[in-house]
């Protein structure tokens, strides 16, 4: 397939993929196309699964992956408009009903990073988000990253999973224009990105071995799990320049490209689903879009 063929394949898919493909590969922001996410395809199906009280599943975080938390995260990732009334009502309810000591929605820094991401996207106020910011900043580890196990006791080393979730939350908070503790957030984010780079995005800083083989798989949606494409896409989203410590990860992404120029979808983690966006083993629009926009950014 030519580049034009691949772009045509992307923009003739679900409106959520089409909107991001036009935005990120053509430089065209199409509000009318984005509005279709709420009324067609995957976005419409996720919204239709909500209960009358603007919740999903059987609780804020259960069950995976049909809970309120993961449904809102999915809606944010596919680009549902930030002013969607149902999503905004759901976020208001999440922030009103879920509290833990220290200010988070639950006592888990990874979950709060993801919550900050979707809450900022769906236009929660700065006043609503302050307690999440306080909770997360208080839990940064000396190596620069974050680890959800910190609520169980002292932790010496950060988790790639927790760190990428927090970084995405910080990025969305700043993109939404919020200013509360912003200088501290920027410093924390710089340190967290350096933590990832110190590991070349997937290798042990002690032995040089691959930390987890799963870091080299690219499911969408990724849920709470880290992978190198997710990390590279974050660096792209914040406008980070290329760093030589990304090079091996970028080459791995390139190596997964099929001869026809596309990337394949991969199996998701087990759990309940509202819907399956794409079939594992078949050409994946999400994987192809994210890989192309990331490789383009880093040249």
N, C-alpha and C positions, 0 to 999 in steps of 0.2 A: 504494500500500500504506500502511496505517496503521502507526504505531509498533508496535502490538501484532502486526501481521502480520509486520513485519520481524524483531522479536524471535523470533516463532515460527519463522520461516524459519531464523534463526541457530541456535536450540537444537535444531532437527530435522536439522541437518547432522552432520558428523563430530564425534565426542565431544570432540575438541580445541577446536573452535570453540564447541561448546555449553558446555563448562566455562568458558571465558573469557567468553562472553557472559553467562552467569548470574552469574559473579563480578563482572564490570565494569559491566554494565548493570542488573542486578537486586540486586547486593549480596549474593548467595547463594553461599557456597563449598560445593561438593558433592563431597566426597572420593570417593564411589562413582562419580560421573561421571568424575572425573579418573582413577580406576583403569582405566576402560574404554579410555583412550587407548592403553594397552599391549597390549590384546587385540583391538581393533577398528580398522578404517579405516587412516588414514595412519600413526599411531604404530605399529600392529602391523606394517604393511608395512615400515617403516624398520627396526624391530628384527629382523624376519625376514631382512633382507638382510645381517645381520652374519655374518662368518666365525666359526668355532669359537673363534678366539683373541680375540674381542671387537674386531675391526677391521672396517673397511669399505673398499671400493675396492681400490686397489693401493699404498697408503701413507698416511702421516698426512695429507698435503695433496694427494694426487693420486689419481685425476683429479677435477677439478671436474665435477660437484658430488656425487659419490658417495664421496668420501674420508671417512676417519674424522672429520676436523675438521668438515666441513660437515654430515655426518650427525648428529653430536652437537649441533651448533648448531641444526639443524632440530628435533631432539627437544626441546631446551631451549625453542625458540620456540613450539612447539605445546603445551608445558606438561606433558610426561611427568613423572610423579612423580619428585622428586629422589632418592628412595631406590630407584629401579629397579635391580635387581641387575646387569643387563647393562650399562646405561649407567654405573653406578659402576665396574664392572670395566674398562670401556673408558677411562674418565677416568684411573683409576689407571695403566693401561698407557701412555696418552699421556704422563703426567707422569713416568713411570719411564724411558721409552724416548727421549724427545725433549729434547735439550739444545743450547743454543748459547752462545757467549761472552756474558757479561752476565746469563745466567740464564733467557732465554726458551726457548720450545719450538722456535722457529726465529727467525732474526734478522730479524724484521719486527714492528713495534709494533702494526700493525693485527691481525695474526694472533694476537698475544698478548692483545690486548684481547678478541677473540672467545673465545679459549681460557679466559681468566679468567671470562668470562660463563658458559660452559657448565660449567666445572669447579666454580665456586662453586655453581651451581644443583644439580649432581649430587654435592654434599656432599664435595668434596675438603677435606682438612684445611687449617687455616691454615699448618701447617708445609709442606705441599705447595705452597701458593700463594705463599709468600713470595718465591721467586725470580722469579715472574712480576710481582709488584708492584714489586720492585726494578728489574727490566728496564724496565718501562713508565715509572715515575717518573723514571728517569735520562734519558729521551728526550723529555721535554716541551720544546716550542719556546717561545721568548720571547714569541710572540704568544698563548700560552695553549693552543694545540692540539697535535696530533701529526701526524706524517707518516712513512709507512712508508719513504720514500726516505732517511731519516736514516742508515741503515746504509751508504749509499753515499758519504756525505760530508756536509759542512755544509748545512743546509737553513734558509732564511730565512722560509718561510711554511708554515703547516700545511695539511693535507688534511682536507676535510670527511669523507671516507670513513674515514680513520684515526681521526679525533676521535670520531665517533659510536660506532665499535666499542669504543674505550677507555672512553668514558663508560658504555656498557652494561655493560662488564666491572666497572668501579668500582662501579656501582649494585648489581650482583648480589653482589659481594664484601661490601659493607656490609650488604645485606639478609640475608646468611647469618650475620651476627653476628660477623664477624672484626674484630680490633682492630689487627693489625700495621700500623703506619704509617698508621693511619686518619685522623689529623688532616691528614697530608700528602696523602692521597688526596682528602679533602674539599676542600682548598684547590686541588688540581690540577683536580678536577672543576668547581669554581666557575669557574676560569679558562677551562677548555675550553668550558663552556656560554656564557660571555661571548664567546668567539671566535665561536661559531655565531651568537649574537645580533648581534654587531657586523656580521655579513654578512646580517642580516635573514633568516637561515636559507638563503638561496640567491643572494644578490647580491654582486657584487664590492664590496669596501669602497673601492676606488679609483674605479671607473667607474660603479657602480650597475647594471651590466648583469647579466643572469642568467649565473651561472657555468657551468652545464651544464643543457641542457634535461632531461637525465635526472633531475635533482634534483626535477622536477615530475611524475615517473612513480612509481607506487606498487606495484612488484612484491612478491609474497610467495611464498617467503622472499626478503628483500633481498640475501642473501649478504653480501659485504663492501661493497656499494654504499650510498651515502648517498642519502636523499631527504627531503623536508621532512616527510612524514607520519611517517617513522621518527623524525626529530628531535623533532617535537611529541609523539609517543608517549613518548619518553624523558623529556621535561620533565614530562609527565603522571605517569609512573611514579614519579618522584622527588618528586612533590608541588609542583612549581615553580608560582609564581603566574603569571598572565598578564603579559606584557611587551608594550608597544606594538610592539616590533620583531618580534613574531610575527604581527601582524595581517594582513599581506599573505599570508603562508603559510597562515594559517587560512582566509582568504577563498578561496585557490586550492583548498584541500581542499573547502570548501563547494561551490565551483563545479563540482567533478567529480561531484557527486551527480546521479544520473539522476532523471528525473521520477517514477519509482516509489519513490524514497527510498533506493535502494541505490547502491553504487559498483561499477564494473566491474573485473574481474580484468584484468591486463595481462601481456604476454609476458615471460618470464624471459630472463636471459642464456643464450646457447648453452652447451651442455655436456651431459655424461651425467647422467641423472636416475634415481633409484630409482623415482619416480612423479611424476605431474603432478597436483597437488592440485586445481586448478581451470582451466577453459579460458579463455584470453585472449579478451576481448571480451564475455564473459558476466558476469552479476552475480557478484561475488566476495564470499564470506562473510568472508574475512580482511580485505579492503579495507573492507568495510562495518563490521565490528566495530571495527577500529582507528580508522577515521574517527569513528564514533559515540562511542566512549569518549573520544577526544581532544577532540572538539568539546564534549561534555558537560562535561568537566573545565574547559575554558577559557570556558565560558558562551556 
